Amino acid sequence: MSSMSRRGAFTVVGAGFIATFTACSSQNKDAAPSASASAKATSPSHSAASASATPSGPSFKGELKLENYRSSGEFEPGTQEHPAQHVPVPVEPAKLREDSVEGLYAFVTYWLATLNYMLLTGDSNYFTNIDHTGDYTTIADFMQDMYASETGWVTGVQNPLTMSLDTDHPTKDEKNGFYIWKTTMKVNRESAVYTKTTNRSQPLPEVFKVSSGVVSGQVTAHYLEGTWRMVHRAPAAAGASASAQGSASAGGENK
């Protein structure tokens, strides 16, 4: 693949990633029985009938920050001369696979950390091991190929993507067991994709087609077979979804 076509392909892949992550649930109209299938959008009256509840406990509102990483040296940001060096490896939180709100928080935090690690190294193993739905396989494969071929890499800060939880707790749909948590994702303006053969950099917000660098959405996840799964869209429960806007892995819009 030529450098120009690869750069264009990355833009398509990046935009596709954001499109998946910000799938606007109010426009999801097709319901299906599988856990990762789409759900029908519902009216406020239907939402009330879905018997959603907000779990109690300590507040988790704010920016997600993984506590533990495994380091091999001082982190060096990627530049036009070289990819990032000594990128800290995310360490699984103790409650990652716990069926609780704390477990969900640990899961989303670790998911984001492994995504950033993949963007900086091309190593998708940690990310794909935690992302069981396969919704982000395209960007994982692309990043792995780009780094393996040494045709480009992501430059800039250690966390190209940051995410904040907008509410103290998620909302749980008691009928289907899915949790929904409103979020805000930011794409760092200091991060860019460098293409070696053309010696050009493209800002990451531009790659992801997020001009403002800010994406509003919501995480939807459920606990199945001993682990959490972030799904693209939640299934309908008794003909209704957990919220008036339906649900998606991060349903929302770019600000």
ABEGO torsion letter per residue (X at the ends): XBAAAAAAAAAAAAAAAAAAAABBAAABABBBABAABBBBBBBAAAAAAAGBBBBBEBBABEBBBBABBBBAEBBBBBBAABBBBGBBBBBBBAAAABBBAAAAAAAAAAAAAAAAAAAAAGBAAAAAAABAAGAAAAAAAAAAAAAAAGABBBBEBABABBBBBABABBBBBAAAGBBBBBBBBBBBAABBBBBAAAGBBBBAAAAAGBAAGBBBBBBBBBBBGGBBBBBABBBBBGGBBABAAEBBABBEBBX
